[in-house]
């Protein structure tokens, strides 16, 4: 499965081009609860393979939040891509979506992910 191309941004990481996307509209869970985190979807720009989904530790701006909004910047996405490849994400190899969570700048495979 691939991410939709509309609204994506390109980023160059270690000589490879990726596209990434943050859903603009919050999901119901992200908007209705105080712990709705930003999700980032990433895939290789030119070769089909598995999609990376990162559940960040930053709250979605359209959510029910009482703290200042934190943004996800391109440099953050580049670091997320590097960390995910170290955890075993193979962006050029077909397969299941690679889901990870970020907690206090530390990345781990998401619960229920292989």
Backbone as CSV, one residue per row, in Angstrom:
resi,resn,N_x,N_y,N_z,CA_x,CA_y,CA_z,C_x,C_y,C_z
1,UNK,0.840,-1.165,0.000,0.000,0.000,0.000,0.894,1.239,0.000
2,UNK,0.475,2.246,-0.696,1.267,3.475,-0.735,0.453,4.631,-0.176
3,UNK,1.150,5.710,0.129,0.463,6.890,0.633,0.028,7.739,-0.553
4,UNK,-1.048,8.519,-0.420,-1.477,9.371,-1.530,-0.408,10.418,-1.829
5,UNK,-0.222,10.727,-3.090,0.838,11.669,-3.482,0.445,13.131,-3.229
6,UNK,-0.855,13.416,-3.259,-1.306,14.791,-3.067,-0.976,15.261,-1.648
7,UNK,-0.310,16.381,-1.544,0.023,16.956,-0.251,1.312,16.442,0.360
8,UNK,2.042,15.564,-0.357,3.285,15.042,0.200,4.426,16.034,-0.015
9,UNK,5.475,15.855,0.757,6.695,16.640,0.606,7.843,15.676,0.356
10,UNK,8.808,16.111,-0.429,9.990,15.287,-0.690,11.084,15.653,0.296
11,UNK,11.884,14.635,0.617,13.013,14.848,1.510,14.137,13.905,1.091
12,UNK,15.356,14.396,1.140,16.534,13.612,0.785,17.242,13.191,2.073
13,UNK,17.400,11.864,2.245,18.053,11.321,3.442,19.085,10.300,2.989
14,UNK,20.326,10.552,3.297,21.428,9.643,2.960,21.417,9.247,1.479
15,UNK,21.172,10.217,0.613,21.211,9.986,-0.830,19.955,9.365,-1.417
16,UNK,18.950,9.090,-0.609,17.688,8.510,-1.076,16.584,9.555,-0.926
17,UNK,15.670,9.584,-1.898,14.556,10.526,-1.850,13.317,9.814,-1.329
18,UNK,12.678,10.441,-0.364,11.448,9.919,0.230,10.354,10.967,0.103
19,UNK,9.107,10.516,0.198,7.996,11.449,0.333,7.367,11.201,1.691
20,UNK,6.858,12.280,2.286,6.235,12.155,3.597,4.994,13.012,3.667
21,UNK,4.126,12.644,4.597,2.818,13.283,4.687,2.335,13.252,6.127
22,UNK,1.758,14.345,6.550,1.033,14.404,7.815,-0.402,14.747,7.456
23,UNK,-1.305,13.940,7.923,-2.724,14.172,7.641,-3.127,15.536,8.192
24,UNK,-3.705,16.370,7.335,-4.084,17.722,7.759,-5.260,17.718,8.729
25,UNK,-6.265,16.931,8.412,-7.453,16.848,9.258,-7.225,15.790,10.326
26,UNK,-7.460,16.149,11.549,-7.272,15.198,12.645,-8.314,14.083,12.563
27,UNK,-7.910,12.881,12.936,-8.875,11.792,13.045,-9.732,12.046,14.281
28,UNK,-10.805,11.287,14.429,-11.662,11.465,15.608,-10.882,11.262,16.894
29,UNK,-10.042,10.253,16.932,-9.250,9.991,18.144,-8.271,11.135,18.425
30,UNK,-7.695,11.699,17.368,-6.731,12.780,17.563,-7.414,14.059,18.045
31,UNK,-8.635,14.303,17.605,-9.290,15.560,17.951,-10.099,15.498,19.240
32,UNK,-10.593,14.323,19.601,-11.489,14.220,20.750,-10.799,13.948,22.075
33,UNK,-9.550,13.528,22.027,-8.866,13.144,23.252,-7.593,13.975,23.436
34,UNK,-7.177,14.185,24.666,-5.994,15.013,24.899,-4.677,14.334,24.543
35,UNK,-4.724,13.103,24.069,-3.478,12.423,23.725,-3.429,12.033,22.250
36,UNK,-4.060,12.832,21.385,-4.045,12.565,19.949,-2.731,13.029,19.336
37,UNK,-1.870,12.098,18.984,-0.537,12.419,18.487,-0.492,12.515,16.970
38,UNK,0.488,13.254,16.476,0.707,13.399,15.033,1.263,12.097,14.479
39,UNK,0.708,11.667,13.354,1.197,10.486,12.649,1.864,10.961,11.361
40,UNK,3.032,10.419,11.064,3.767,10.761,9.850,3.878,9.502,8.994
41,UNK,3.480,9.602,7.723,3.619,8.483,6.786,4.763,8.803,5.836
42,UNK,5.616,7.802,5.577,6.804,7.992,4.738,6.945,6.805,3.797
43,UNK,7.378,7.062,2.571,7.737,5.984,1.650,8.808,6.476,0.697
44,UNK,9.481,5.534,0.049,10.495,5.883,-0.933,9.800,6.586,-2.097
45,UNK,10.423,7.602,-2.646,9.776,8.415,-3.670,9.698,7.729,-5.026
46,UNK,10.658,6.870,-5.356,10.732,6.349,-6.720,10.601,4.831,-6.824
47,UNK,10.743,4.123,-5.726,10.633,2.669,-5.755,9.553,2.227,-4.772
48,UNK,8.686,1.335,-5.224,7.625,0.888,-4.325,8.200,-0.055,-3.277
49,UNK,7.660,0.034,-2.115,8.119,-0.790,-0.996,7.190,-0.605,0.172
50,UNK,7.679,-0.871,1.361,6.807,-0.741,2.531,6.715,0.720,2.971
51,UNK,5.603,1.025,3.596,5.334,2.373,4.104,5.729,2.410,5.575
52,UNK,6.326,3.515,5.979,6.662,3.763,7.377,5.583,4.659,7.973
53,UNK,5.024,4.268,9.108,4.091,5.118,9.846,4.692,5.371,11.215
54,UNK,4.896,6.637,11.523,5.490,7.033,12.797,4.425,7.742,13.625
55,UNK,4.181,7.222,14.813,3.311,7.898,15.768,4.238,8.712,16.654
56,UNK,4.216,10.005,16.463,5.166,10.867,17.163,4.719,11.122,18.600
57,UNK,5.584,11.768,19.352,5.238,12.163,20.715,4.719,13.604,20.755
58,UNK,4.402,14.146,19.587,3.891,15.521,19.488,2.382,15.478,19.280
59,UNK,1.665,16.347,19.962,0.210,16.357,19.887,-0.289,17.028,18.617
60,UNK,-1.381,16.509,18.076,-1.973,17.067,16.857,-2.572,18.437,17.169
61,UNK,-2.371,19.396,16.282,-2.807,20.779,16.530,-4.320,20.929,16.578
62,UNK,-5.062,20.013,15.968,-6.523,20.107,15.988,-7.135,19.295,17.121
63,UNK,-6.290,18.755,17.952,-6.778,17.937,19.058,-7.168,18.775,20.256
64,UNK,-7.684,18.100,21.242,-8.079,18.710,22.499,-6.824,18.845,23.350
65,UNK,-6.112,19.960,23.170,-4.827,20.102,23.855,-4.799,21.329,24.752
66,UNK,-4.062,21.207,25.807,-3.913,22.300,26.760,-2.474,22.781,26.832
67,UNK,-1.614,22.192,26.019,-0.200,22.548,26.021,0.150,23.222,24.696
68,UNK,1.277,23.930,24.627,1.679,24.554,23.366,1.870,23.511,22.259
69,UNK,1.553,23.913,21.052,1.657,23.026,19.895,3.122,22.850,19.513
70,UNK,3.505,21.607,19.233,4.840,21.302,18.733,4.686,20.843,17.288
71,UNK,5.553,21.305,16.427,5.466,20.939,15.019,6.458,19.839,14.668
72,UNK,6.177,19.167,13.555,7.103,18.189,13.000,7.759,18.858,11.800
73,UNK,9.061,19.050,11.878,9.812,19.752,10.832,10.514,18.743,9.926
74,UNK,10.909,19.158,8.723,11.624,18.249,7.828,12.853,17.601,8.469
75,UNK,13.589,18.341,9.281,14.759,17.738,9.930,14.333,16.642,10.894
76,UNK,13.146,16.786,11.516,12.615,15.735,12.384,12.288,14.488,11.568
77,UNK,11.678,14.686,10.395,11.315,13.565,9.532,12.569,12.835,9.064
78,UNK,13.612,13.579,8.703,14.867,12.957,8.286,15.421,12.075,9.402
79,UNK,15.381,12.560,10.616,15.867,11.778,11.757,14.982,10.556,12.007
80,UNK,13.677,10.712,11.831,12.759,9.581,11.989,13.065,8.490,10.968
81,UNK,13.353,8.883,9.738,13.680,7.923,8.675,14.961,7.171,9.029
82,UNK,15.969,7.902,9.485,17.236,7.255,9.868,17.030,6.268,11.011
83,UNK,16.270,6.665,12.019,16.028,5.780,13.161,15.240,4.549,12.733
84,UNK,14.251,4.729,11.850,13.430,3.594,11.404,14.252,2.592,10.604
85,UNK,15.180,3.068,9.785,16.019,2.135,9.034,16.939,1.365,9.980
86,UNK,17.366,1.995,11.053,18.176,1.298,12.053,17.359,0.234,12.795
87,UNK,16.045,0.462,12.904,15.160,-0.513,13.548,14.750,-1.644,12.612
88,UNK,15.084,-1.497,11.317,14.781,-2.581,10.393,13.834,-2.257,9.259
89,UNK,13.412,-1.005,9.132,12.542,-0.641,8.013,13.327,-0.712,6.719
90,UNK,12.784,-1.416,5.737,13.386,-1.539,4.411,12.473,-0.841,3.412
91,UNK,12.736,0.418,3.103,11.812,1.209,2.298,11.641,0.728,0.857
92,UNK,12.598,-0.033,0.326,12.501,-0.493,-1.062,11.965,-1.916,-1.167
93,UNK,11.716,-2.555,-0.032,11.239,-3.937,-0.044,9.744,-3.957,0.264
94,UNK,8.977,-4.627,-0.592,7.540,-4.746,-0.365,7.280,-5.472,0.938
95,UNK,6.219,-5.091,1.568,5.875,-5.740,2.823,4.828,-4.953,3.572
96,UNK,4.594,-5.375,4.786,3.608,-4.720,5.630,4.078,-3.328,6.026
97,UNK,3.108,-2.525,6.426,3.426,-1.194,6.936,4.300,-1.333,8.176
98,UNK,5.372,-0.561,8.230,6.302,-0.583,9.355,5.862,0.520,10.314
99,UNK,5.309,0.131,11.464,4.769,1.097,12.417,5.709,1.237,13.605
100,UNK,5.993,2.491,13.942,6.850,2.782,15.091,6.246,3.914,15.914
101,UNK,6.664,3.985,17.173,6.251,5.055,18.080,7.486,5.804,18.557
102,UNK,7.329,7.087,18.777,8.406,7.892,19.351,7.962,8.350,20.732
103,UNK,8.777,8.033,21.713,8.514,8.461,23.084,9.799,9.079,23.615
104,UNK,9.742,10.355,23.942,10.905,11.089,24.470,12.127,10.925,23.567
105,UNK,11.964,11.160,22.287,13.025,11.092,21.278,13.605,9.697,21.090
106,UNK,12.941,8.677,21.590,13.386,7.302,21.415,12.330,6.553,20.603
107,UNK,12.768,5.853,19.556,11.840,5.158,18.667,11.818,3.666,18.986
108,UNK,10.607,3.106,18.932,10.454,1.659,19.105,9.312,1.186,18.204
109,UNK,9.348,-0.108,17.865,8.261,-0.661,17.073,6.967,-0.523,17.827
110,UNK,5.895,-0.202,17.095,4.593,0.002,17.715,4.050,-1.309,18.254
111,UNK,3.219,-1.204,19.262,2.589,-2.387,19.834,1.783,-3.098,18.753
112,UNK,1.895,-4.387,18.691,1.171,-5.167,17.692,1.878,-5.247,16.358
113,UNK,2.979,-4.538,16.184,3.740,-4.595,14.936,4.703,-5.767,15.011
114,UNK,4.938,-6.394,13.857,5.866,-7.533,13.806,7.288,-7.057,13.904
